[in-house]
Amino acid sequence: MKTLIFLFSLLSTITVIAQIKTTENRIEIELKDGYNSEKVYEFGENGFVMTSQSDKPVNGVVELRFQRFSTDLAFIDEQIFEWPKGYTESQSFMEDEVLYKLITNRFGNYSILQYNIKTGGLSQIDGDLEHSLSIQFFEVANGHAVMAGYYKRKWTMTNLDLTSGSLNTSPVFIEGINPKKLSVSNLQYIEKSQSFYVSVCAFVSRKVVKWYLNQFDLSGNMINTKSLDEDLDKKLKSTTVAALDEKDVLISGTYSNLRGSSSTGLYMTTTVDGNLQEPRFYNFIDLENFLSYLPERSKARIEKKQERMADRGKELAISYNMAIHDIIPCGEDYLFLGEAYYPTYRTESRTTGSGAFKIIGGMRFSRCRL
């Protein structure tokens, strides 16, 4: 039997499935109502919308339900969208007063649902992609929906004008590198420059990974490409971008000077008149209070080892898995938020064969760095 979802007054912008904690008010919603996969999207003073889909097809189709609630947690109304057979939900995105949901099928057909939290109105735009893309990123800005996905290991940027319905498709391209060795790691829209920025990894060889930043205009045309790690002795692991002004950006992320997929520090750089500047690197353990979560004895042991290595002209590095968020402008400053996490495992025994198997049970976040 399903449990209840407890919803309190919304104070955060985090999408949740089970519960939202705040200071006052509470409603209880019985989940055993023929719907599942509940998700909540918060719209500040306009309240929130909860989406869910029917457990079983209704008259041959799956229903996607949009339920609107006020900031006082009062139910307002609901809209039902009949999910075409063969479609699955790909991505969601919130902009201003609209929730966008992208659904696709294996033949390259798509629908973009637009739910207005203020009016409760639901509309849709249908279309066909050039290929049946596996869409990994979806963003909407200034009347344009941008999708980044791959087909047969080749990445494509698709830009849809939501007003005219015109579609602009362009391959993710880095001169001199096989397109099948490229992978998009991030897609962001920067309002000041009216541009979409795409972080691209180029897997040049098994040991060499290069990072690039592609800039696209609102219509989906590529403006320029910048190499982010040319002549660097450190390996970049992630990238995020924020606006400085109409033409320059702040670029940050994580790096490593060790083998493996984990990170050992943060880096930051900017562009000046469009030209990339020399990056600055910050070792995790040099950041104030970064080791404060450790017992005093462990922290002292690391600090002593760091001193011994510094005396020999070397730098101590400790690896962390770090999930980074978009840079947050704060007045004249910028906030960088990273969450450290680690994989969890569980052991399963099989009735056939011998022994037990250790499998990944998920990821657990341990702490944040701001």
Secondary structure as UniProt FT lines:
FT   STRAND          5..7
FT   STRAND          19..20
FT   STRAND          27..29
FT   TURN            32..34
FT   STRAND          35..42
FT   HELIX           44..46
FT   STRAND          48..54
FT   TURN            59..60
FT   STRAND          61..69
FT   TURN            71..72
FT   STRAND          75..83
FT   TURN            85..86
FT   STRAND          88..95
FT   TURN            96..97
FT   STRAND          98..104
FT   TURN            106..107
FT   STRAND          109..116
FT   TURN            117..119
FT   STRAND          122..128
FT   STRAND          134..141
FT   TURN            142..143
FT   STRAND          144..151
FT   TURN            152..153
FT   STRAND          154..161
FT   TURN            162..164
FT   STRAND          167..171
FT   TURN            175..176
FT   HELIX           179..181
FT   STRAND          182..190
FT   TURN            191..194
FT   STRAND          195..203
FT   STRAND          209..217
FT   TURN            218..219
FT   STRAND          222..227
FT   TURN            230..231
FT   STRAND          235..236
FT   STRAND          240..243
FT   STRAND          249..256
FT   STRAND          265..272
FT   TURN            273..274
FT   STRAND          275..276
FT   STRAND          280..283
FT   HELIX           284..286
FT   TURN            288..293
FT   HELIX           296..311
FT   TURN            312..313
FT   STRAND          320..324
FT   STRAND          328..330
FT   TURN            331..332
FT   STRAND          333..335
FT   STRAND          338..349
FT   STRAND          356..369
//
